[in-house]
Amino acid sequence: MQGTLIFVGALVFFAFIMAMKSFKIIRPFEKGLVERLGKYQRTLGPGLNTIMPFVDSIIKVDMREVVLDVPSQMVITKDNVGVEVDAIIYAQVTDPARSRYEIGNYIRAATKLAQTNLRNIIGEMELDQSLTSRDVINGQLRDVLDTATDKWGVRVNRVELQRIDPPADINQAMSQQMKAERLKRANILEAEGIKQSEILKAEGEKQAAILEAEGKAEAIKRVADAEKYQEIALAEGEAQATVNVFSAIHEGKATEDVVAIKYLETLAKIADGKASKVFLPIEASGVLGALGGAFEAISKKGGAGKVVQADG
């Protein structure tokens, strides 16, 4: 009876051990490689999986993205300047079987590959170009690494240069050059500002002179137009007055005596000036003769006293 109990207990213990060896749990970020008697069989996904105990073994592979630190190294540029360079690589396993069986240590291999290719890429650039072409260097290095690590079942997601440090004397020279460039740009901008100010000032003076000349010309033109209009109006007034006088004489049927008197009044106005001589037209003799006849007729009728009385 006691031997039977021992046998049953041994069977239960063996069954428990078999169960423990048969069931394997794979975590969500892992994949399991099943090897049977040293030969690859299949890949297990996350969760509870069963294998043949004592025959199968499982190698777990981390599928998460890993960060590879590329050690700092001295790199010679195309123009023979030594710079200190280091970088960071972000890589991820895409095929766990190839990452296990195609390469012994893909992390070390990718790091060394990045170091050698950094020397090649930066060695083809001059110092100034390498300092301003980080994105270009990152892209080229990523392409090279991704192509090389593809057969290992590893994908390089991105590469970032941490620093590119020239020697201290080069840094000092670059600082002086940058300072000189900034001073040069400042002087150029100041000169351009003065030039633009002078141009605007000259343009303003020119425009002011043009406007002043146009104003004077306009004023002269207006004065001339006013004088012209005044002369025209005066001439038109005199012409109208002459027409009115002429019409009044004809409508009133004036005699030669009245015409002679008006003629004398006109002569008086002509003589009332600064001229020392007055030229009379030829017709003046006839008018004066008519005027003499008029005075004789008045004298015969009663004398000048009556005339004055009549005039008064």
C-alpha positions as CSV (number, residue, x, y, z in Angstrom):
1,M,0.0,0.0,0.0
2,Q,2.8,2.4,0.9
3,G,4.6,1.5,-2.3
4,T,1.5,2.3,-4.3
5,L,1.2,5.7,-2.7
6,I,4.8,6.5,-3.4
7,F,4.3,5.5,-7.1
8,V,1.2,7.6,-7.4
9,G,3.0,10.5,-5.8
10,A,5.9,10.1,-8.2
11,L,3.5,10.1,-11.2
12,V,1.8,13.3,-10.0
13,F,5.1,15.0,-9.5
14,F,6.3,13.9,-12.9
15,A,3.0,15.2,-14.5
16,F,3.5,18.5,-12.7
17,I,7.0,18.7,-14.0
18,M,5.9,17.9,-17.5
19,A,3.1,20.5,-17.3
20,M,5.6,23.1,-16.2
21,K,8.0,22.2,-19.0
22,S,5.2,22.0,-21.6
23,F,3.6,25.5,-21.1
24,K,5.5,28.6,-21.7
25,I,4.3,32.2,-21.5
26,I,5.7,34.8,-23.9
27,R,5.3,38.5,-23.0
28,P,3.7,41.0,-25.4
29,F,7.1,42.6,-26.4
30,E,8.8,39.3,-27.0
31,K,8.9,36.5,-29.6
32,G,10.0,32.9,-28.7
33,L,12.3,30.8,-30.9
34,V,11.6,27.1,-30.5
35,E,14.6,24.8,-30.9
36,R,14.1,21.1,-30.9
37,L,17.3,19.1,-30.3
38,G,19.3,22.1,-31.4
39,K,17.3,22.8,-34.6
40,Y,15.0,25.8,-35.2
41,Q,11.4,24.7,-35.3
42,R,9.1,27.7,-35.2
43,T,8.5,31.2,-33.7
44,L,6.1,31.6,-30.8
45,G,4.0,34.8,-30.3
46,P,2.9,36.5,-27.1
47,G,0.7,34.5,-24.7
48,L,0.5,30.9,-23.5
49,N,2.3,28.4,-25.8
50,T,3.0,24.6,-25.5
51,I,6.2,22.8,-26.4
52,M,7.5,19.3,-26.0
53,P,9.2,19.1,-22.6
54,F,12.9,18.1,-22.4
55,V,13.1,18.2,-26.2
56,D,12.2,21.7,-27.1
57,S,13.9,24.8,-25.8
58,I,12.8,28.5,-26.1
59,I,15.0,31.5,-26.8
60,K,13.2,34.8,-26.1
61,V,13.9,37.7,-28.4
62,D,13.1,41.3,-27.3
63,M,11.2,43.1,-30.2
64,R,11.2,46.5,-28.7
65,E,13.2,49.4,-30.2
66,V,16.6,49.7,-28.7
67,V,19.0,52.7,-28.5
68,L,22.6,52.1,-29.6
69,D,25.1,54.7,-28.4
70,V,27.9,55.1,-31.0
71,P,31.1,56.0,-29.1
72,S,32.8,59.3,-29.7
73,Q,35.7,59.2,-32.3
74,M,38.0,61.6,-34.1
75,V,37.1,62.0,-37.8
76,I,39.2,63.9,-40.4
77,T,37.2,66.1,-42.8
78,K,38.0,66.6,-46.4
79,D,39.9,69.8,-45.6
80,N,42.0,68.0,-43.0
81,V,40.4,69.2,-39.9
82,G,39.9,66.7,-37.0
83,V,36.4,66.8,-35.4
84,E,35.0,64.8,-32.5
85,V,31.8,62.9,-33.6
86,D,29.3,60.7,-31.8
87,A,25.8,59.5,-32.7
88,I,22.8,57.6,-31.5
89,I,21.1,54.8,-33.4
90,Y,17.4,53.7,-32.9
91,A,17.0,50.1,-34.1
92,Q,14.4,47.4,-33.8
93,V,14.3,43.6,-34.5
94,T,11.9,42.7,-37.3
95,D,12.8,39.0,-37.7
96,P,13.8,37.3,-34.5
97,A,15.1,34.2,-36.2
98,R,17.5,36.1,-38.4
99,S,18.6,38.4,-35.6
100,R,19.5,35.2,-33.6
101,Y,21.0,33.0,-36.3
102,E,22.4,35.5,-38.9
103,I,24.5,37.6,-36.5
104,G,26.1,36.9,-33.1
105,N,25.5,40.4,-31.6
106,Y,23.7,42.8,-33.9
107,I,24.0,45.6,-31.4
108,R,27.8,45.6,-31.4
109,A,27.8,45.0,-35.2
110,A,25.5,48.0,-35.9
111,T,27.6,50.2,-33.6
112,K,30.9,49.4,-35.3
113,L,29.3,49.8,-38.7
114,A,28.0,53.2,-37.7
115,Q,31.5,54.3,-36.6
116,T,33.2,53.3,-39.9
117,N,30.5,54.9,-42.0
118,L,30.6,58.1,-40.0
119,R,34.3,58.3,-40.9
120,N,33.5,57.7,-44.6
121,I,30.7,60.2,-44.8
122,I,32.3,63.1,-42.9
123,G,35.6,62.4,-44.6
124,E,34.0,63.4,-47.9
125,M,32.8,66.8,-46.6
126,E,34.6,70.0,-45.7
127,L,34.3,71.3,-42.1
128,D,31.8,74.0,-42.9
129,Q,29.6,71.6,-44.9
130,S,29.7,68.9,-42.1
131,L,28.7,71.4,-39.5
132,T,25.6,72.5,-41.5
133,S,24.6,69.2,-43.0
134,R,23.5,67.1,-40.0
135,D,20.3,66.0,-41.7
136,V,22.3,64.9,-44.8
137,I,24.7,62.9,-42.6
138,N,21.9,61.4,-40.6
139,G,20.1,60.3,-43.8
140,Q,23.1,58.8,-45.5
141,L,24.2,56.9,-42.3
142,R,20.7,55.6,-41.8
143,D,20.5,54.3,-45.4
144,V,23.8,52.5,-45.1
145,L,23.0,50.9,-41.8
146,D,19.5,49.9,-42.8
147,T,20.8,48.2,-45.9
148,A,23.5,46.4,-44.0
149,T,21.3,45.3,-41.0
150,D,18.3,44.1,-43.2
151,K,19.8,40.6,-43.6
152,W,20.2,40.5,-39.8
153,G,16.4,41.0,-39.3
154,V,17.0,44.4,-37.8
155,R,15.6,47.8,-39.0
156,V,17.3,51.1,-38.3
157,N,14.6,53.6,-37.7
158,R,16.7,56.7,-37.4
159,V,20.1,58.0,-36.7
160,E,20.9,61.2,-34.8
161,L,24.3,62.9,-34.6
162,Q,24.8,64.2,-31.0
163,R,27.7,66.5,-31.6
164,I,30.4,67.5,-34.2
165,D,33.1,69.4,-32.2
166,P,36.0,71.0,-34.0
167,P,39.3,71.7,-32.1
168,A,39.4,74.7,-29.8
169,D,41.6,76.8,-32.2
170,I,39.1,76.1,-35.0
171,N,36.2,77.1,-32.8
172,Q,38.0,80.4,-32.0
173,A,38.7,81.1,-35.6
174,M,35.1,80.4,-36.5
175,S,33.9,82.7,-33.8
176,Q,36.1,85.5,-35.1
177,Q,34.9,84.9,-38.6
178,M,31.3,84.9,-37.6
179,K,31.9,88.2,-35.7
180,A,33.5,89.7,-38.7
181,E,30.7,88.6,-40.9
182,R,28.1,90.1,-38.6
183,L,30.0,93.4,-38.4
184,K,30.2,93.4,-42.2
185,R,26.5,92.8,-42.5
186,A,25.8,95.6,-39.9
187,N,28.0,98.1,-41.8
188,I,26.4,97.1,-45.1
189,L,22.9,97.6,-43.6
190,E,23.9,100.9,-42.1
191,A,25.3,102.1,-45.5
192,E,22.2,100.9,-47.3
193,G,20.1,102.8,-44.8
194,I,22.1,106.1,-45.2
195,K,21.9,105.6,-49.0
196,Q,18.2,105.1,-49.0
197,S,17.7,108.0,-46.7
198,E,19.7,110.3,-49.0
199,I,17.8,109.0,-52.0
200,L,14.5,109.7,-50.3
201,K,15.6,113.1,-49.2
202,A,16.7,114.0,-52.8
203,E,13.5,112.7,-54.2
204,G,11.5,114.7,-51.7
205,E,13.4,117.9,-52.5
206,K,13.0,117.2,-56.2
207,Q,9.3,116.7,-55.8
208,A,9.0,119.8,-53.7
209,A,10.8,121.9,-56.4
210,I,8.6,120.5,-59.1
211,L,5.5,121.2,-57.1
212,E,6.7,124.8,-56.3
213,A,7.5,125.4,-60.0
214,E,4.1,124.0,-61.1
215,G,2.5,126.2,-58.5
216,K,4.2,129.3,-59.8
217,A,3.4,128.4,-63.3
218,E,-0.2,127.9,-62.4
219,A,-0.3,131.2,-60.6
220,I,1.2,133.1,-63.5
221,K,-1.2,131.4,-65.9
222,R,-4.1,132.3,-63.7
223,V,-2.9,136.0,-63.5
224,A,-2.5,136.1,-67.3
225,D,-5.9,134.5,-67.8
226,A,-7.4,137.0,-65.4
227,E,-5.8,140.0,-67.2
228,K,-6.8,138.5,-70.5
229,Y,-10.4,138.1,-69.3
230,Q,-10.3,141.7,-67.9
231,E,-9.0,143.1,-71.2
232,I,-11.6,141.1,-73.1
233,A,-14.4,142.3,-70.7
234,L,-13.1,145.9,-71.0
235,A,-13.0,145.7,-74.8
236,E,-16.4,144.1,-74.9
237,G,-17.7,146.9,-72.6
238,E,-16.2,149.6,-74.7
239,A,-17.5,148.0,-77.8
240,Q,-21.0,147.7,-76.3
241,A,-20.7,151.4,-75.1
242,T,-19.8,152.4,-78.6
243,V,-22.7,150.5,-80.0
244,N,-25.0,152.0,-77.5
245,V,-23.8,155.5,-78.3
246,F,-24.0,154.9,-82.0
247,S,-27.5,153.5,-81.6
248,A,-28.5,156.5,-79.4
249,I,-27.2,159.0,-81.9
250,H,-29.1,157.3,-84.7
251,E,-32.2,156.8,-82.8
252,G,-32.2,160.3,-81.5
253,K,-31.4,161.7,-84.9
254,A,-28.6,163.9,-83.6
255,T,-27.4,166.8,-85.7
256,E,-23.9,167.6,-86.7
257,D,-23.6,170.0,-83.8
258,V,-24.1,167.3,-81.2
259,V,-21.7,165.0,-83.0
260,A,-19.1,167.8,-83.1
261,I,-19.5,168.4,-79.3
262,K,-19.0,164.7,-78.6
263,Y,-16.0,164.7,-80.8
264,L,-14.5,167.6,-78.8
265,E,-15.2,165.7,-75.6
266,T,-13.4,162.7,-77.0
267,L,-10.4,164.9,-78.1
268,A,-10.2,166.3,-74.6
269,K,-10.0,162.8,-73.1
270,I,-7.3,161.9,-75.6
271,A,-5.3,165.0,-74.8
272,D,-5.7,164.4,-71.0
273,G,-2.5,162.4,-70.7
274,K,1.3,162.7,-70.4
275,A,1.8,163.0,-74.2
276,S,3.2,166.4,-75.3
277,K,1.6,166.2,-78.8
278,V,-1.8,165.2,-80.0
279,F,-2.4,164.2,-83.6
280,L,-5.9,164.9,-85.0
281,P,-7.3,163.0,-87.8
282,I,-8.1,164.7,-91.2
283,E,-11.9,164.6,-90.5
284,A,-11.4,166.9,-87.5
285,S,-11.4,170.0,-89.8
286,G,-14.9,169.3,-91.0
287,V,-16.1,168.7,-87.5
288,L,-14.5,171.9,-86.3
289,G,-16.1,173.8,-89.2
290,A,-19.5,172.4,-88.2
291,L,-18.9,173.5,-84.6
292,G,-18.1,177.0,-85.8
293,G,-21.3,177.2,-87.7
294,A,-23.2,176.1,-84.6
295,F,-21.7,178.8,-82.5
296,E,-22.5,181.5,-85.1
297,A,-26.1,180.4,-85.2
298,I,-26.4,180.6,-81.5
299,S,-24.9,184.1,-81.5
300,K,-27.4,185.4,-84.0
301,K,-30.3,184.1,-81.9
302,G,-29.4,185.9,-78.7
303,G,-25.9,185.6,-77.5
304,A,-24.0,183.4,-75.2
305,G,-25.8,184.5,-72.1
306,K,-28.9,182.8,-73.3
307,V,-27.0,179.7,-74.0
308,V,-25.5,179.6,-70.5
309,Q,-29.0,180.1,-69.2
310,A,-30.3,177.3,-71.3
311,D,-27.5,175.1,-70.2
312,G,-28.0,176.0,-66.6
